[in-house]
């Protein structure tokens, strides 16, 4: 078992195998692979990707950005050359997968247009469309920030793309501010995602 757990790839493969067995169990007891079953599968995958995305967002904001000034100069390249690029890889792709799966889930549930218009298409008479739409727009802004502002700025700050010391400093600050913006938006976004499902079903 220790040999299995020592290899992350094998651990994740086994974890997915166990999860798929559980999903199969739900399907057997539910007795169908209709739209509701696929909503469950999409919600599971959306949540899984979202945990990776928001977890890394919180790692950057609660740990890395706060502690970098305290790290001795000779140790900082260990973070900027090895840890940060790897974390940013999972961060940006988790953001994409989370957003795409969220859109697919809203489409599967039949309220994609209603949510993205914040309920305007139904005359603002269906509050769950307005609330989930608000969460979807917050998540969309966050997703946009990751790919349009944070990742391009981080490439300069980390030296993946050429830039002088001033450009790197400016890019690092820009990435930090947009990352903080996403942290600011994440808590109300998560409130809409969790409360909407609980209150409105």
N, C-alpha and C positions, 0 to 999 in steps of 0.2 A: 504493500500500500504506500509506503514511503517513497518508493521508486516512482509510482504513478503520480503522487502529489508533488514530487520534485520537478516534474515537467508540466509547465502551465498549459501547453497545447493539449496534452493528454487529459489533464484535469478538466479542461473546458469541454473536450469531446465527450468525456464520460458524463459531465454535468448535463449536456444537451441530450445525450441518450436517455438519462433518467427523466429529464423534463418531457421528452417526446413520449416515453412510456406513460407518464402521468397524463399528458394531453390525450393519448389514445384511450386511457381509462375514462377520462371525461367524455370523450366521444362515444364510447361503448355505453356508458350509463345514460348519456343524453339521447343516444339513438339516432343522431342525424349529423350531417355536415352542412347544415343550412347556414343562412346568413348570421344567425345568432352564434353558432359555433365558431365561425370565422371571426366574428367580433371578439370573442374571447381570446382566440389565438393572436389576433392583431393587437389587442390590448396588452397581452402578456409581452409580446415582442417590443411594443412601443414603450412599455414600462421598463423593460430590461435595457433598451438603448438609452432611455431617458436617465436611468440611474447612472449609467456610464458617463453621459454628457454632464449632468448636473454634479455628479460626484467629482469629476475632474475640474469643473468650474469652481467648486468649493475648495478643492485641493489648491488650485492656483491662488485663490483669494485669501483663504484662511491660513495657508501654510507657505507656499513658495514666495509670493509677492511680499508678504510680511517679514519673512525670515531672510530673504536675500541680502538686505543691507547688513545683517549681522554675520554673514559668512565671510571668513577671511578671503582676501583677493585671490590667493593661490588655489583655493578650493572652488571658487565660483565656476571655472570652466567645466567641472564635473557635472554641475547642474545644467549649464547653458549648452554644453555639447552633447550630453548623453540623456539626461532625465527629461528636460523640457521638450526637445524635439519628439521624443517618444510619446510623452504625455499629450502633446499637441496633435500628434497623428490620431490617437484614439479619441481625443476631444472633438476634433473637427468632423471625423467620420461618424462618430456617435450622434453629433448634432444633426447631420444630414439624415441618417437612418431614423432617428427619432421623429424628425419633421415629416419625412415621407410616410412613415407608418401612421403618424397622427392624421395626416390628410387621408390616407387610405381608410383608416378607421371611421373618420367622419363621413366619408363617401359611402362606406359599407352601411353605416347607420342611417344614411339618407338625409343628413343635415349639413352637408359640406357648404353649399351655397348659402343656406340660411345662417350658418355660423360665421362665414367670412363676411357676410353683410351685417353682422351683429343683430340679426333678427329683422332687418328692414324689409325683407321680402315677405314677411308675415305680419307686417305692420307693427312690429315690436310687441306682438301679443303673446309670444312664446318665450318666457324669460330664460329657459335653459339654452335657447339658441344665442341669446345675447351674452349670457355668462360664459358658455363654452367658446363662443366666438371671441370674447375678450381674451380668454386664455390662449386661443389659437393665434391671435394677433400678437400677443406678448411673446409667444414662442417663435413666431415667424420673425419678429424683430430681432430676437436673440440669435436665431439661426443666421439671419442676414449679417448681424454683427460679427459672428464667428468667421464667416467666409469672406466678407468684404473688408472688414477692418482689423480684426484681431490676428488672423493668420497671416495676411500680407505684412502687417507691422511686425509680428514676431519673427518672420523670416529675415527682416532687416536687423532687428534687435539681436538675434542669435547668430548672425553672420552667415546664414544660409544664402542670403542675397547680399551682394557687396554694398557697403555703406561706410562712411567715415564715422568717427566717434560721435560727432554731433547728430548725424542721421540715426545712429543706433540708439542714442539716448532719447531722441524725439520719438522714434518708433516704439521704444519700450514704454514710454509714457502713454502714447496713444493706445497701445495694446492694453495697458493697465486700466485706462479710463473706460474703454469699451468692455473690458472684462468686469469691471465694477458695475457698469451699467447693466450687464447681464445678471450679475448677482442681485442688484436692486430689483430687476424685473422677475427674477426666478421665484421669489417667495409668493407674490400675488398670482403668478402664473400657476404655480403648484396648488394654490388655494382653489382656483377655478377648476383645475383638472380633477382634484379629489372631491371637492364639495359637489360639483355638478353630477358626478356619477352617483354619489350617495343620496343627494336630495331629490334629484329628478329621475335617476335610473337610466 
